């Protein structure tokens, strides 16, 4: 009797496990698409925030190197704070970009293609290829961004270090040409970001399912 009860329990467990597995598979594709589009929204927000922070850092640097500046210590503290914020912004951008790339690769690698109907299978494969090409444009547009960000971050960090050692009128005057280069590098970085934002916007508009991904990502950005 006990053996029969155990056997029945095992059959029931396997049965419900199979149902759960099938249900999970039915929503996996949509879940992967949602994760990918949410990642793109996050990276898009990071880029926009980085552009705002570049402007704030530029203003702080210009204020610090202004010949009429009477409180260099205070101006340096503001600049130092903005450099730290820019470092945080850059780190977030790198982390979220890596996550977006992983989610995108997984989405296309696991694209559902096991259809019995050959017409549906062909349509599915064509659509996968089209969307993958569109997604690849994000990486193509991002090629110059990493180098531009690295160059800019190096500039503002080294200016920060130099001025911390020589916070004098002469020290500020000496670093001025490099400060101007940093400002120019920041503007180049902002320009390099524009094609990436355009590529992300184009791809996410094709991938959003049911309109919920965009709304949820927007809510997360606001939070």
Residue, then its C-alpha position, 0 to 999 in steps of 0.5 A: x500500500x505504501x509503495x503504491x502511494x509513493x508511486x502515485x505521488x511520483x507520477x503526480x510530481x512528474x506530471x506537474x513538473x512537465x506542465x510547469x516546464x512546458x509553461x516556462x518554455x511557452x513564455x521564455x521567448x517573450x521573457x528574453x525579449x523583454x529582458x533585452x529591450x529593458x537592457x536597451x532602455x537602461x543603457x539608453x538612460x545611462x548614455x543620456x545621464x552621462x551626457x548631462x554629467x559631461x556638461x556638469x563636469x565641463x561647467x565645474x572645470x571652466x569655473x575652476x580655471x576661470x581667472x576671476x575665480x576667488x575661491x579655488x578650494x571651493x571650485x576644486x571641491x565642486x569639480x572633484x565631486x563631478x569627476x566622481x559622479x562621472x566615474x560612477x556614470x561611466x562604470x554604470x554604462x559599462x556594466x549595463x552595456x555588458x548586460x545588454x550584450x549578454x541578453x541580446x546574444x542569448x535572445x537571438x541564440x535561443x530564438x524559437x525555430x523548432x516549428x513543424x510548419x516549414x513556412x513558419x520556420x522560414x519566416x521565423x528564421x528570416x525575422x531572426x536574421x533581420x532583427x539580429x542585423x538591426x541589433x548588430x548596428x548598436x555594437x557598430x555604432x558603439x565602436x568609437x564610444x569606449x575609446x572616447x569615454x576612456x580618453x575623456x575619463x583619463x583627462x578629467x582624472x589627471x587634471x583632478x590629481x594635478x590640481x590637488x597637488x598644485x591648487x594655486x593660480x600658477x598651477x591652474x594657469x599651467x593646466x588650462x590648455x589640458x583642461x580645454x582639451x578635456x572639454x573638447x574630448x567631452x564634446x566628442x564623446x557626446x557626439x559619438x553617443x548620438x549614433x548609438x542612441x539612434x540605433x538603440x531607439x530603432x531596435x527597441x521599437x521593433x522588439x518591444x512586445x505589448x508596449x509593457x517593456x517600454x513603460x516598465x523601463x521608463x518607470x525604472x529610470x524614473x526611480 
